[in-house]
Amino acid sequence: QAIDLAEYLVEKAVPFREAHKIVGALVRYCEEGRLALAQLSLKTLRMFSREFGADALPRLNPENSLQYRTGAHTPHPKAVLAAVRRWEKRIHV
């Protein structure tokens, strides 16, 4: 989820270096408080960056993580299915 949050910030025009720093601080906050990222509220996220909006909250759910990986060669279900089909053709299954 940390990567998802960093990518979210980059989508909001936050430079990657700054997004990485913000999310690193969030992860430290969670470690110190023995929290999972998924437990954070929007209010808490916004303590670290005003760029976080309500649309960031779904990115805290690990089950949603794959939907944000949409490029080729990613674990997105459509990309995996495309790779399986390519290999099936290659090995004539």
Order of alpha helices (4+ residues) and beta strands (2+ residues): alpha-alpha-alpha-alpha
